[in-house]
Amino acid sequence: MNIDGATAIIYAELGFPAELARGLFLLSRSVGILAHAWEENEGGARIKGPLPKTVLAGYHGKPYRDLDRP
C-alpha cells in the first residue's frame, strides 16, 4: 500500500464519491509534479533521486567535440 491507496481509503471513509476522489487525486498529483519541475528548473539540474551525483551513471565514451556549424 502506498500513499495513493491510503488516500483512497480515507476518501471512501469520508463518503466522497469515487469521481470526486479521483479528481482530488489528480489535482494533488499534478501540483506535486509541477512543484518538482519548478524545483529542477530553479536549481538548474535534474533531480534524479536519492543517489549522490558521484554515484549516478555518466558518459564514458569519446569526448564531446565542438563542430563548426555552417
PyMOL commands that set and color helices and strands:
alter all, ss='L'
color gray80, all
select helices_A, chain A and resi 3-13+18-43
alter helices_A, ss='H'
color red, helices_A
deselect
rebuild
show_as cartoon
